[in-house]
Amino acid sequence: MIETVRLTVAGMTCGGCENAVKRALLKLDGVVEVTPSYIEGSVVVVRDADRIGLEAIRQRIEALGYRVAASPA
């Protein structure tokens, strides 16, 4: 099932941060599209919920050094 979720992400400060998050998430199996915004402090992810869970996405973002809110925004 394809779904779109918006995650609140703290710590992104520039376009380079956005690109790093986008590249990392697009490598995950089941992530279809990623739209990060450091200005809004969010990342919109289109994912196949049958192939990847939100926890894996959260962990990948946090591995880059950013903080993800406990629940989707």
C-alpha positions as CSV (number, residue, x, y, z in Angstrom):
1,M,0.0,0.0,0.0
2,I,1.5,3.3,-1.1
3,E,1.2,6.1,1.5
4,T,2.6,9.6,2.1
5,V,3.8,10.6,5.5
6,R,5.2,13.9,6.8
7,L,7.9,13.6,9.5
8,T,9.1,16.6,11.6
9,V,12.9,16.6,11.4
10,A,15.1,18.9,13.4
11,G,18.7,19.8,12.6
12,M,18.6,20.3,8.9
13,T,20.1,23.7,8.1
14,C,20.7,23.9,4.4
15,G,20.1,22.4,1.0
16,G,23.0,20.1,1.6
17,C,21.2,18.6,4.5
18,E,18.1,18.1,2.4
19,N,20.2,16.4,-0.3
20,A,21.8,14.1,2.2
21,V,18.4,13.0,3.7
22,K,16.9,12.5,0.2
23,R,19.9,10.4,-1.0
24,A,19.9,8.2,2.1
25,L,16.2,7.6,2.1
26,L,15.9,6.8,-1.6
27,K,18.4,4.0,-1.1
28,L,15.9,2.2,1.2
29,D,13.8,-0.5,-0.5
30,G,10.2,0.7,-0.5
31,V,10.8,4.4,-0.5
32,V,9.3,5.9,-3.7
33,E,9.8,9.7,-3.3
34,V,11.4,12.0,-0.7
35,T,10.8,15.8,-0.4
36,P,12.8,17.3,2.5
37,S,12.6,20.9,3.6
38,Y,15.0,22.4,6.0
39,I,12.9,25.6,6.1
40,E,9.8,23.7,7.2
41,G,11.8,21.3,9.3
42,S,10.1,18.3,7.6
43,V,10.5,15.4,5.3
44,V,7.7,14.1,3.2
45,V,8.1,10.4,2.3
46,V,6.1,8.4,-0.2
47,R,6.6,4.8,0.7
48,D,5.3,1.3,0.1
49,A,4.0,0.5,3.6
50,D,4.2,-3.2,2.8
51,R,7.9,-3.0,2.2
52,I,9.3,-0.4,4.7
53,G,8.1,0.8,8.1
54,L,8.4,4.2,9.5
55,E,10.9,3.1,12.1
56,A,13.4,2.2,9.4
57,I,13.0,5.6,7.8
58,R,13.4,7.3,11.2
59,Q,16.5,5.4,12.0
60,R,18.1,6.3,8.6
61,I,17.4,10.0,9.2
62,E,18.7,9.9,12.7
63,A,21.9,8.0,11.6
64,L,22.6,11.2,9.6
65,G,22.5,13.2,12.8
66,Y,19.1,14.7,12.6
67,R,16.2,14.3,15.1
68,V,12.8,13.0,14.1
69,A,9.7,13.7,16.1
70,A,8.1,10.7,17.8
71,S,5.1,10.6,15.5
72,P,4.4,11.8,11.9
73,A,3.4,15.4,11.6
